[in-house]
Amino acid sequence: MSLFKKNPEKQTTACSCNASCSNDARVCACGHREESIHSIKVLGSGCPSCHALYENCQDAVKELGLSVDVEYITDIQIIMSYGVMSMPALVINDKVMSMGKVLKVPDLIVMLNK
């Protein structure tokens, strides 16, 4: 009897084109791109820099054709729950991706395509 576990097999799910692709894949074998971004939040105090990041995020989402809403959160309790110390901050899928920077649309497009 081995003390080591075998590597678990990668689970597959059917994408909308009915092909099989791995859970962490963004493109299945047929080339169909699966949406993996389910939430985008801009955390800010309401300052011009925070508004600029929010607008840039909306532009990037629109340019990429993503079907996700960009939330703008100013509630300090929610902001503190993310451990953010400088604003504006960008949160994608509940993970803090940027703090204290106003990212430009091209930079956001690269970040959202990863």
VENPE-V190028 format. One record per helix or strand of 3 or more residues. SS is the DSSP state (helix for helix, strand for strand). FROM is the first residue (numbers start at 1). TO is the last residue. If there is no record, write none. Layout:
# VENPE-V190028
SS | FROM | TO
SS | FROM | TO
This chain:
# VENPE-V190028
strand | 12 | 14
strand | 20 | 22
strand | 40 | 43
helix | 48 | 64
strand | 70 | 73
helix | 76 | 81
strand | 89 | 92
strand | 95 | 99
helix | 105 | 113
